[in-house]
Amino acid sequence: MGKNLVIDIGNTLIKISIFDNTEIEKQHKFEHSADEDIQSLIKNVVFRNCIISNVGIENPIWLSPIKEKSQKLIIFNHETSI
């Protein structure tokens, strides 16, 4: 089925979890200043889909590679209508 990436961009930390089906395979926590570390993680992880919840950074520089790699991408932020 493939792996999924779940990213929570909060006010304090950026949390990234890698799921293999329904099981969490890895979890990472980053400061907002860790753009290079986040880019490296995204570059080296094979995933099919991604969900991002964003209350923090408007447009992180590492979002573009996620858009390129994801078959499906869902972003929840202040513009998401419910």
N, C-alpha and C positions, 0 to 999 in steps of 0.2 A: 504494500500500500504506500510506503514512503514515509519520510519524516516530515514533521511540521515544526515551524518556528513560531514561538509566541513571544512577543516583545511588549513590555510594559514600560513606557517612558513616563516616569513620575517626576514630581518636583525635585526630589532628592537623588534618586538612583534610576538607572536603566536596568531592568531585569529581563534576561533572555532565557527562555527554556526551550529545549529541543525535545520533541515528543516523537517516539516511535510507536505509532498507532495510539493507544491510550496511556502508555507508560512514559513517564518523564525519564529521559535518558541522561540529560545534563542540565544543570542550572548555572547561570552566571549572573553576577551583579557588577555593575560598572558605575563609576562617577560620570557625570555629564562631560567631563573633560577627556574621557578615554576613547575618543573617536577612532584613533588608530587601532586600538585593541579590538574594538567592536567591528571595524572593517575587516580585520584579520580573521576574526571568528566567522563572520558572514562569508568571507571568501573561501574558507576551509570547510564549511559545513555543507553537506548535500541535503537539500530539502525540497519539497514540492510546493508547499503552501505556507502562508504566513498570515498571522493576525497581529495587528499592532494597536495597542491602546495608548493614546498620546495626550497627556495633560501637561507635558513639559515642553520640549524643544519644538519649534514650529516646523522646520524642515531639516532634519539631521543629514549630514553629508553622506552617511552610509545608507540612506534610503534608496538611492538609485540602484545599487547592486541588488538589493532585495527585489525591487520591481523587475529587474532583468531576469533573476533566477526563479521567481515564483510563478507557478502555474495559476494560482489564485492568491490574491492579496486583499485582505480586508483591513481597513484602517478606521478606527473609532477615534474621533476627536470632537472638538467643540462645533464642528460643522456637520457632524453626522446627525441626520434626522431619524427620529425614532417613531 
